Amino acid sequence: MRRFLLGLGMGAAGSVIAWAATHSPGWTVVIGLTVAVLIWFCELVLDDLI
């Protein structure tokens, strides 16, 4: 649950930064979802790499 909330918060922060820089809804969604998904699945990816 902690990883989910961290991903949610960091994804939202990434979206805010993308919106402030580009004012593009498309980039805002892409950046927010990418950051959130990378945080949510980071443990699974690291397990496969190690």
TIVO-2410 file (N, C-alpha, C; in nm, 3 decimals):
# residues 50
REC num residu      c1      c2      c3 atome chaine
REC   1      M   0.083  -0.119   0.000     N      A
REC   1      M   0.000   0.000   0.000    CA      A
REC   1      M   0.087   0.125   0.000     C      A
REC   2      R   0.199   0.118   0.073     N      A
REC   2      R   0.288   0.234   0.079    CA      A
REC   2      R   0.344   0.269  -0.059     C      A
REC   3      R   0.382   0.166  -0.135     N      A
REC   3      R   0.436   0.188  -0.270    CA      A
REC   3      R   0.330   0.250  -0.361     C      A
REC   4      F   0.204   0.207  -0.346     N      A
REC   4      F   0.096   0.262  -0.427    CA      A
REC   4      F   0.077   0.411  -0.397     C      A
REC   5      L   0.074   0.448  -0.270     N      A
REC   5      L   0.056   0.588  -0.234    CA      A
REC   5      L   0.175   0.674  -0.276     C      A
REC   6      L   0.295   0.618  -0.264     N      A
REC   6      L   0.414   0.691  -0.309    CA      A
REC   6      L   0.409   0.713  -0.461     C      A
REC   7      G   0.370   0.610  -0.535     N      A
REC   7      G   0.357   0.624  -0.680    CA      A
REC   7      G   0.250   0.724  -0.719     C      A
REC   8      L   0.140   0.722  -0.645     N      A
REC   8      L   0.032   0.816  -0.671    CA      A
REC   8      L   0.078   0.960  -0.648     C      A
REC   9      G   0.147   0.982  -0.538     N      A
REC   9      G   0.195   1.117  -0.507    CA      A
REC   9      G   0.302   1.166  -0.604     C      A
REC  10      M   0.397   1.078  -0.635     N      A
REC  10      M   0.504   1.118  -0.727    CA      A
REC  10      M   0.452   1.134  -0.870     C      A
REC  11      G   0.355   1.053  -0.909     N      A
REC  11      G   0.293   1.069  -1.041    CA      A
REC  11      G   0.220   1.201  -1.052     C      A
REC  12      A   0.151   1.238  -0.944     N      A
REC  12      A   0.082   1.368  -0.943    CA      A
REC  12      A   0.182   1.482  -0.948     C      A
REC  13      A   0.292   1.469  -0.875     N      A
REC  13      A   0.395   1.573  -0.877    CA      A
REC  13      A   0.456   1.585  -1.017     C      A
REC  14      G   0.482   1.473  -1.080     N      A
REC  14      G   0.534   1.475  -1.217    CA      A
REC  14      G   0.437   1.540  -1.314     C      A
REC  15      S   0.308   1.514  -1.295     N      A
REC  15      S   0.207   1.575  -1.380    CA      A
REC  15      S   0.202   1.726  -1.362     C      A
REC  16      V   0.212   1.770  -1.239     N      A
REC  16      V   0.212   1.915  -1.213    CA      A
REC  16      V   0.331   1.982  -1.279     C      A
REC  17      I   0.447   1.920  -1.269     N      A
REC  17      I   0.567   1.978  -1.331    CA      A
REC  17      I   0.553   1.979  -1.482     C      A
REC  18      A   0.502   1.869  -1.539     N      A
REC  18      A   0.483   1.864  -1.685    CA      A
REC  18      A   0.382   1.968  -1.731     C      A
REC  19      W   0.276   1.987  -1.655     N      A
REC  19      W   0.174   2.086  -1.691    CA      A
REC  19      W   0.232   2.227  -1.684     C      A
REC  20      A   0.311   2.254  -1.582     N      A
REC  20      A   0.370   2.387  -1.568    CA      A
REC  20      A   0.469   2.416  -1.681     C      A
REC  21      A   0.538   2.312  -1.728     N      A
REC  21      A   0.638   2.332  -1.833    CA      A
REC  21      A   0.578   2.337  -1.972     C      A
REC  22      T   0.474   2.256  -1.999     N      A
REC  22      T   0.427   2.243  -2.137    CA      A
REC  22      T   0.284   2.289  -2.162     C      A
REC  23      H   0.199   2.290  -2.061     N      A
REC  23      H   0.056   2.319  -2.076    CA      A
REC  23      H  -0.010   2.229  -2.180     C      A
REC  24      S   0.038   2.105  -2.186     N      A
REC  24      S  -0.015   2.007  -2.279    CA      A
REC  24      S  -0.079   1.891  -2.202     C      A
REC  25      P  -0.210   1.869  -2.219     N      A
REC  25      P  -0.275   1.760  -2.147    CA      A
REC  25      P  -0.216   1.622  -2.180     C      A
REC  26      G  -0.175   1.603  -2.302     N      A
REC  26      G  -0.118   1.474  -2.342    CA      A
REC  26      G   0.009   1.442  -2.268     C      A
REC  27      W   0.101   1.537  -2.267     N      A
REC  27      W   0.227   1.516  -2.195    CA      A
REC  27      W   0.205   1.502  -2.046     C      A
REC  28      T   0.108   1.574  -1.993     N      A
REC  28      T   0.078   1.565  -1.850    CA      A
REC  28      T   0.036   1.425  -1.812     C      A
REC  29      V  -0.052   1.365  -1.890     N      A
REC  29      V  -0.100   1.229  -1.862    CA      A
REC  29      V   0.013   1.128  -1.879     C      A
REC  30      V   0.089   1.141  -1.986     N      A
REC  30      V   0.198   1.046  -2.012    CA      A
REC  30      V   0.302   1.049  -1.900     C      A
REC  31      I   0.345   1.166  -1.861     N      A
REC  31      I   0.447   1.178  -1.756    CA      A
REC  31      I   0.393   1.125  -1.623     C      A
REC  32      G   0.272   1.164  -1.586     N      A
REC  32      G   0.215   1.119  -1.460    CA      A
REC  32      G   0.200   0.968  -1.452     C      A
REC  33      L   0.147   0.908  -1.556     N      A
REC  33      L   0.130   0.763  -1.557    CA      A
REC  33      L   0.263   0.689  -1.561     C      A
REC  34      T   0.357   0.740  -1.636     N      A
REC  34      T   0.488   0.676  -1.645    CA      A
REC  34      T   0.557   0.675  -1.509     C      A
REC  35      V   0.558   0.787  -1.441     N      A
REC  35      V   0.621   0.794  -1.309    CA      A
REC  35      V   0.550   0.700  -1.212     C      A
REC  36      A   0.419   0.702  -1.210     N      A
REC  36      A   0.344   0.618  -1.118    CA      A
REC  36      A   0.369   0.469  -1.145     C      A
REC  37      V   0.365   0.428  -1.270     N      A
REC  37      V   0.384   0.287  -1.304    CA      A
REC  37      V   0.527   0.243  -1.273     C      A
REC  38      L   0.624   0.326  -1.301     N      A
REC  38      L   0.763   0.289  -1.269    CA      A
REC  38      L   0.782   0.271  -1.120     C      A
REC  39      I   0.720   0.352  -1.040     N      A
REC  39      I   0.732   0.336  -0.894    CA      A
REC  39      I   0.656   0.213  -0.848     C      A
REC  40      W   0.536   0.188  -0.902     N      A
REC  40      W   0.457   0.073  -0.859    CA      A
REC  40      W   0.526  -0.058  -0.893     C      A
REC  41      F   0.588  -0.069  -1.010     N      A
REC  41      F   0.645  -0.195  -1.055    CA      A
REC  41      F   0.796  -0.201  -1.042     C      A
REC  42      C   0.857  -0.106  -0.977     N      A
REC  42      C   1.003  -0.101  -0.965    CA      A
REC  42      C   1.056  -0.226  -0.897     C      A
REC  43      E   0.991  -0.271  -0.792     N      A
REC  43      E   1.038  -0.388  -0.719    CA      A
REC  43      E   1.039  -0.512  -0.808     C      A
REC  44      L   0.936  -0.527  -0.890     N      A
REC  44      L   0.929  -0.643  -0.979    CA      A
REC  44      L   1.038  -0.638  -1.085     C      A
REC  45      V   1.067  -0.521  -1.137     N      A
REC  45      V   1.170  -0.506  -1.239    CA      A
REC  45      V   1.307  -0.531  -1.178     C      A
REC  46      L   1.333  -0.476  -1.059     N      A
REC  46      L   1.461  -0.496  -0.995    CA      A
REC  46      L   1.485  -0.642  -0.960     C      A
REC  47      D   1.382  -0.714  -0.921     N      A
REC  47      D   1.397  -0.857  -0.891    CA      A
REC  47      D   1.441  -0.935  -1.014     C      A
REC  48      D   1.390  -0.899  -1.131     N      A
REC  48      D   1.429  -0.969  -1.254    CA      A
REC  48      D   1.570  -0.933  -1.298     C      A
REC  49      L   1.615  -0.812  -1.270     N      A
REC  49      L   1.746  -0.769  -1.313    CA      A
REC  49      L   1.858  -0.821  -1.223     C      A
REC  50      I   1.825  -0.846  -1.099     N      A
REC  50      I   1.930  -0.889  -1.003    CA      A
REC  50      I   1.943  -1.039  -1.002     C      A
***
